[in-house]
Amino acid sequence: MLSHQQLAAATRIGMLTRERDTATACGLALQELGRALPFDAVTLLGIDPVSGTHVQIAGVGYTAETSQALAAEFVSTPWYANVVRQELPRSISEDADDPGPRFRHGWFYAERVRPAGFRDGLTGALRRDGRLVGLIHLSTEGADTYDTEARQLLASILPALGILTDPTAHAEHDLPPGAGANLVTAEGVIDVPGRAPAGALQDEAFTRLVEVFALSRGLRLRALWPVGSEWHRVVLRRCAVGPGAATRTAVLVHEERAELPYGLSPRELEVLTRAARGQTNQAIAQALFLSPRTVHSHIEHLLRKTGCVSRAEATALAVRDGVLRPAPEDLEYFVERAPAAREQGASRR
């Protein structure tokens, strides 16, 4: 039967999933785990969504280099397949009860585990929404430490550890219900669990916009973008993604289907965007291959539709509410920055 201390530790680990500082939360989770299960060393590993390699997020008694090197070898063994396949964590003590090759009789135990002084170990696969996101491994110098009750206790904690380990977990925070989303890194595009892909990323012009945003010092950009025959409200937001030392800067792109606001036409949206970046009617006409008279008409129409009494009021509305269809060269005018970055930009001008 589980003790009060073990139950309390498991509860505290569950509460840590609310923390946004993943590295600190994972370290605290291992401290709590030590109150529930004995170990002389432990490593918590996340799977880098880009490279697919295991990266140590937190550990006790294992350096990151050692843990990651061992994981790289372990994933090629049949024992790794057994760990992933079973819901109940595998232990060296009780693997005779499990189907498949016996870990204690294999080369990995003989050449890696036993020489390090460990006689027992417990390994669990970490999942989030059915996806494999990492591993937890506990080692102890004592033999026959991890019985069935210990395995069951760790199994009850695995879901919380999976949330802490999932490198995309924080990307889901504050996303509108039903919004399509992706994480875009320099190495590639990452799916966001439970979300449809962002359709705007199929557009090369939009992809270029994301690239320029990633290179900027911006924190957020809101805009409107055509996706097929529909319009979507899109948001680009700078964030961090990846486990442990593999954390990298990414752009979270999320989108929702939306009609053009105020009954604006696509051309009026283009004119409003260029007006919001400070272009004159003459410059807008040249850029859009229109006559100045036509641009003037578009300005009058969009003022009437938005209920604004002046061009300045309309452009302020566009920037404030993201009623924009920007090109990459427009980002310096519309990207939202940290206060310090805005002040530095103003001083340079």
VENWONOR-V595480 format. One record per residue. N is the residue number from 0. PHI is phi in whole degrees, -180 to 180 (999 if undefined). OMEGA is omega in radians with two decimals (* if undefined). D_LAST is the distance of its C-alpha to the last C-alpha in Angstrom with 1 decimal. Layout:
N;PHI;OMEGA;D_LAST  N;PHI;OMEGA;D_LAST
This chain:
0;999;-3.13;68.8  1;-71;3.13;65.2  2;-82;3.08;64.8  3;-60;-3.14;62.8  4;-63;3.12;60.4  5;-66;3.12;59.9  6;-64;3.14;59.2  7;-65;3.13;56.8  8;-65;3.11;54.8  9;-62;3.12;54.6  10;-65;-3.13;53.4  11;-66;3.07;50.7  12;-63;3.10;49.5  13;-61;-3.13;49.3  14;-69;-3.14;47.1  15;-67;3.14;44.6  16;-66;3.12;43.7  17;-81;-3.08;41.5  18;-75;3.10;39.2  19;-89;3.09;35.8  20;-82;-3.01;35.8  21;-63;-3.08;38.1  22;-60;3.12;38.6  23;-65;-3.12;39.7  24;-61;3.14;41.8  25;-68;3.08;43.6  26;-63;3.10;44.5  27;-66;3.13;45.9  28;-63;3.11;47.8  29;-69;3.05;49.6  30;-62;3.12;50.5  31;-67;3.12;52.0  32;-60;3.12;53.7  33;-66;3.07;55.4  34;-83;-3.10;57.0  35;-103;-3.09;58.5  36;-137;3.11;59.5  37;-77;2.98;60.5  38;-160;3.01;58.6  39;-101;3.07;58.2  40;-155;3.12;55.1  41;-151;3.06;52.9  42;-135;3.08;50.0  43;-112;-3.03;47.8  44;-118;3.03;46.3  45;-111;3.12;44.0  46;-95;3.09;43.8  47;-65;-3.06;40.5  48;-68;3.14;40.0  49;-92;-3.07;38.6  50;-88;-3.10;41.0  51;80;3.14;43.9  52;-85;3.09;44.6  53;-88;-3.10;45.5  54;-125;3.13;43.1  55;-72;3.08;44.2  56;-94;3.11;42.2  57;-153;3.14;44.5  58;-162;3.04;47.7  59;-131;3.13;50.4  60;83;3.06;52.4  61;-121;2.96;50.6  62;-75;3.12;47.7  63;-60;-3.11;45.2  64;-63;-3.14;46.3  65;-65;-3.12;50.0  66;-60;-3.10;49.5  67;-71;3.09;47.5  68;-66;3.10;49.9  69;-65;3.13;52.8  70;-64;-3.14;51.3  71;-62;3.08;50.7  72;-76;-3.03;54.4  73;-63;-3.08;55.6  74;-67;3.12;54.0  75;-91;-3.10;56.2  76;-97;3.06;59.4  77;-67;-3.12;61.7  78;-72;3.07;61.3  79;-64;3.11;57.6  80;-61;3.10;58.9  81;-66;3.13;61.3  82;-62;-3.10;58.6  83;-69;-3.04;56.5  84;-74;-2.99;59.5  85;-101;3.10;60.9  86;-75;3.12;59.6  87;-85;-3.10;61.5  88;-54;3.13;59.8  89;-84;3.03;61.9  90;-126;3.07;63.5  91;-66;-3.10;65.4  92;-62;-2.96;68.2  93;-115;-3.09;68.9  94;-72;3.05;67.8  95;-67;3.13;71.5  96;-82;-3.04;71.3  97;-104;3.07;68.7  98;-70;3.09;69.3  99;100;-3.10;68.0  100;-64;-3.10;68.2  101;-84;-3.07;68.8  102;-63;-3.09;65.7  103;-63;-3.10;67.9  104;-97;-3.05;69.9  105;-98;-3.07;66.9  106;-69;-3.09;65.3  107;-66;3.08;62.0  108;-67;-3.06;63.9  109;-67;-3.01;66.1  110;-101;-3.06;63.4  111;-118;-3.02;60.3  112;-84;-3.06;61.3  113;-62;3.13;64.7  114;-63;3.11;63.7  115;-80;3.09;60.9  116;94;-3.11;63.5  117;-97;-3.14;62.9  118;-106;3.12;65.9  119;-142;-3.14;64.4  120;-155;-3.11;61.2  121;-141;-3.06;59.7  122;-126;3.11;57.2  123;-128;3.07;55.6  124;-87;-3.12;53.4  125;-102;-3.10;50.4  126;-128;3.03;49.6  127;-140;-3.11;47.2  128;54;3.11;48.3  129;84;3.13;50.8  130;-93;3.05;48.4  131;-75;-3.08;49.0  132;-120;3.12;46.0  133;170;-3.12;47.5  134;-140;2.94;50.5  135;-125;3.11;51.8  136;-134;3.07;54.4  137;-109;3.10;56.4  138;-127;3.11;58.7  139;-142;3.12;61.5  140;-78;3.13;64.1  141;-84;3.12;66.9  142;-85;3.05;68.9  143;54;-3.12;69.4  144;-86;-2.98;66.6  145;-102;3.11;65.1  146;-88;-3.09;67.7  147;-62;3.14;67.4  148;-65;3.10;66.3  149;-65;3.12;63.4  150;-65;3.13;62.4  151;-68;3.11;62.5  152;-64;3.12;60.4  153;-63;3.12;57.7  154;-59;-3.12;57.9  155;-72;-3.12;57.2  156;-93;-3.05;54.0  157;-55;-3.14;52.7  158;-59;3.11;51.0  159;-66;3.10;48.8  160;-64;3.09;48.1  161;-64;3.10;47.2  162;-65;3.14;44.5  163;-65;-3.04;43.1  164;-86;-3.07;43.2  165;-59;-3.08;41.9  166;-70;-3.14;38.4  167;-103;-3.01;37.5  168;-58;-3.05;38.8  169;-75;3.08;35.6  170;-67;-3.11;34.2  171;-81;-3.09;36.8  172;-65;3.01;35.7  173;69;3.07;34.5  174;-76;3.10;35.0  175;-62;3.09;36.4  176;-58;3.08;40.2  177;82;-3.12;40.9  178;-72;3.00;37.4  179;-77;-3.06;37.3  180;-157;2.99;35.1  181;-147;2.96;34.4  182;-105;-3.11;32.5  183;-114;3.07;30.7  184;-118;3.10;30.3  185;-63;-3.10;29.7  186;-90;-3.13;33.5  187;160;-3.11;34.5  188;-101;-3.10;34.8  189;-114;3.07;36.7  190;-72;3.04;38.8  191;-99;-3.07;38.4  192;-53;3.07;42.0  193;75;-3.11;43.5  194;-123;3.01;40.9  195;-70;3.11;41.1  196;-63;3.08;38.6  197;-76;-3.08;35.4  198;-64;-3.12;36.5  199;-61;-3.12;33.0  200;-71;3.04;32.9  201;-80;-3.11;35.5  202;-94;-3.11;33.0  203;-61;3.14;31.3  204;-65;3.12;28.3  205;-71;3.10;27.9  206;-59;3.09;28.5  207;-65;3.09;25.6  208;-59;3.13;23.4  209;-64;3.14;24.7  210;-61;3.14;24.0  211;-67;3.10;20.4  212;-62;-3.13;20.1  213;-61;-3.13;22.0  214;-82;3.13;19.6  215;-79;3.07;16.6  216;-98;-3.07;16.1  217;-74;3.09;17.1  218;-101;-3.07;20.2  219;-155;3.02;21.4  220;-140;3.08;21.3  221;-114;-3.07;23.9  222;-158;3.01;25.1  223;-118;-3.05;28.2  224;-146;3.09;29.9  225;-77;3.06;33.2  226;-124;-3.01;35.8  227;66;3.14;38.8  228;-93;-3.08;39.9  229;-113;3.01;38.2  230;-106;3.12;34.8  231;-126;2.96;33.5  232;-88;-3.07;30.9  233;-117;3.09;29.1  234;-132;3.02;27.0  235;-109;-3.10;25.3  236;-138;3.10;25.0  237;-73;3.11;24.3  238;-154;3.09;27.5  239;-114;3.14;29.7  240;-144;3.10;33.1  241;123;-3.13;36.0  242;-84;2.98;38.7  243;51;-3.08;38.4  244;-68;-3.14;36.9  245;-88;3.14;36.2  246;-60;-3.14;33.5  247;-135;3.08;30.6  248;-75;3.13;27.4  249;-138;3.02;28.2  250;-113;3.04;27.0  251;-85;3.11;29.3  252;-110;3.03;29.8  253;-133;-3.01;32.0  254;-144;3.04;33.0  255;-136;3.08;35.4  256;-65;-3.12;37.1  257;-156;3.01;35.8  258;-75;3.05;36.4  259;-63;-3.06;33.5  260;-69;3.07;32.9  261;63;-3.13;33.9  262;71;3.14;35.9  263;-66;3.01;33.0  264;-87;3.09;33.9  265;-55;3.13;32.0  266;-67;3.10;30.9  267;-64;3.08;29.7  268;-64;3.10;27.7  269;-62;3.14;26.0  270;-63;3.14;25.2  271;-63;3.13;23.9  272;-61;-3.13;21.6  273;-71;3.06;20.1  274;-66;-3.12;20.0  275;-68;3.08;18.1  276;-91;2.99;15.3  277;96;-3.14;15.1  278;-75;3.05;17.5  279;-78;3.09;20.0  280;-59;3.14;23.7  281;-64;-3.14;24.1  282;-67;3.11;21.5  283;-63;3.14;23.1  284;-60;-3.14;26.5  285;-66;-3.10;25.7  286;-67;-3.07;24.4  287;-102;3.13;27.4  288;57;3.11;29.9  289;-122;3.02;30.8  290;-84;3.08;31.6  291;-56;3.13;29.3  292;-64;3.13;32.3  293;-65;3.10;32.5  294;-63;3.12;28.9  295;-60;3.11;29.6  296;-65;3.11;32.6  297;-62;3.12;30.8  298;-61;3.13;28.3  299;-61;-3.12;31.4  300;-64;-3.09;33.1  301;-72;3.04;30.4  302;-65;-3.13;29.9  303;-66;-3.09;33.7  304;-69;-3.11;33.9  305;-84;-3.11;31.2  306;77;3.14;32.4  307;-87;-3.09;29.1  308;-96;-3.13;29.3  309;-149;3.08;26.0  310;-61;-3.13;23.5  311;-63;3.13;20.9  312;-66;3.14;23.4  313;-66;3.14;24.2  314;-69;3.06;20.7  315;-64;3.09;20.3  316;-61;-3.10;23.7  317;-61;-3.12;22.8  318;-71;-3.10;19.8  319;-64;-3.03;21.9  320;-103;-3.14;25.0  321;69;3.09;23.9  322;-87;-2.99;25.5  323;-143;3.00;23.6  324;-131;-2.96;24.7  325;-79;2.94;21.5  326;-96;-3.13;21.5  327;-53;-3.12;20.0  328;-73;3.13;17.1  329;-90;-2.94;16.4  330;-61;-3.12;16.0  331;-61;-3.13;12.2  332;-88;-2.93;12.7  333;-118;-3.08;15.8  334;-70;3.11;16.3  335;-89;-3.06;17.0  336;-120;3.01;15.6  337;-67;-3.10;16.9  338;-53;-3.12;15.6  339;-62;-3.13;14.5  340;-66;3.13;12.5  341;-65;-3.13;10.8  342;-67;3.12;10.0  343;-66;3.10;8.8  344;-63;3.14;6.5  345;-66;-3.13;5.2  346;-68;3.10;5.4  347;-68;-3.14;3.8  348;-74;*;0.0
